[in-house]
Amino acid sequence: MKKFDIRKIKLKTLRIDEIDDRMLLINLYATQAITFVIGFIWLLFQSRNPFYLFKPGDTPDFAYWGFGLAAAVIAVDMLAARFVPEEANDDGGVNDRIFRNRPVWHIAVLSLIVAICEETLFRGAVQYHIGPYWTSIIFAAIHVRYLRHWIPTGLVFCISYALGWIYIKTGTLLAPILAHFIIDLVMGLVIRFRREA
């Protein structure tokens, strides 16, 4: 029997156009599942009830905060798209590959899954330990496709901080999940229908 030699493992960097659509979706769903599981387990280790974080509260304030933040982010993003050169907003074509040929229902499903999984981990678990500032730095860093340009990296940091702030303000993960969902959905639809024009 051959011995396993870790030195023989070679990692290969792939460009987004070298990954087929099926593998892209598998990667996306797998990373979101891992994100959710880590967040859920982390919450249990914090002796916090994960389901309690999703309670809406006595008033619909979380919806106002979620919709309001999403509207502000979309407005800023549209302004940035108008005045900032396209190459400064380049994410390597990842968002284009994810959204450009998807049906609307699939864009909505992807946006909802990403919002629930990422907010559970980052706002629910990580922010509890290190606060919204450091959580936002980590959140921006994991969105590595934006790190080549300071404008999208700065926007991701600011959006993350705002998501953390509305979570603190409302006391429910539903507010940042709603905002994250709307932002991703609208941006996905913009990419989807811009390509058809």
Secondary structure as GFF3:
##gff-version 3
##sequence-region A 1 197
A	DSSP	three_ten_helix	6	8	.	.	.	ID=ss1
A	DSSP	three_ten_helix	16	18	.	.	.	ID=ss2
A	DSSP	alpha_helix	21	45	.	.	.	ID=ss3
A	DSSP	three_ten_helix	52	54	.	.	.	ID=ss4
A	DSSP	alpha_helix	61	83	.	.	.	ID=ss5
A	DSSP	three_ten_helix	86	89	.	.	.	ID=ss6
A	DSSP	alpha_helix	94	99	.	.	.	ID=ss7
A	DSSP	alpha_helix	104	119	.	.	.	ID=ss8
A	DSSP	pi_helix	120	126	.	.	.	ID=ss9
A	DSSP	alpha_helix	127	142	.	.	.	ID=ss10
A	DSSP	three_ten_helix	144	146	.	.	.	ID=ss11
A	DSSP	alpha_helix	150	170	.	.	.	ID=ss12
A	DSSP	alpha_helix	174	194	.	.	.	ID=ss13
###
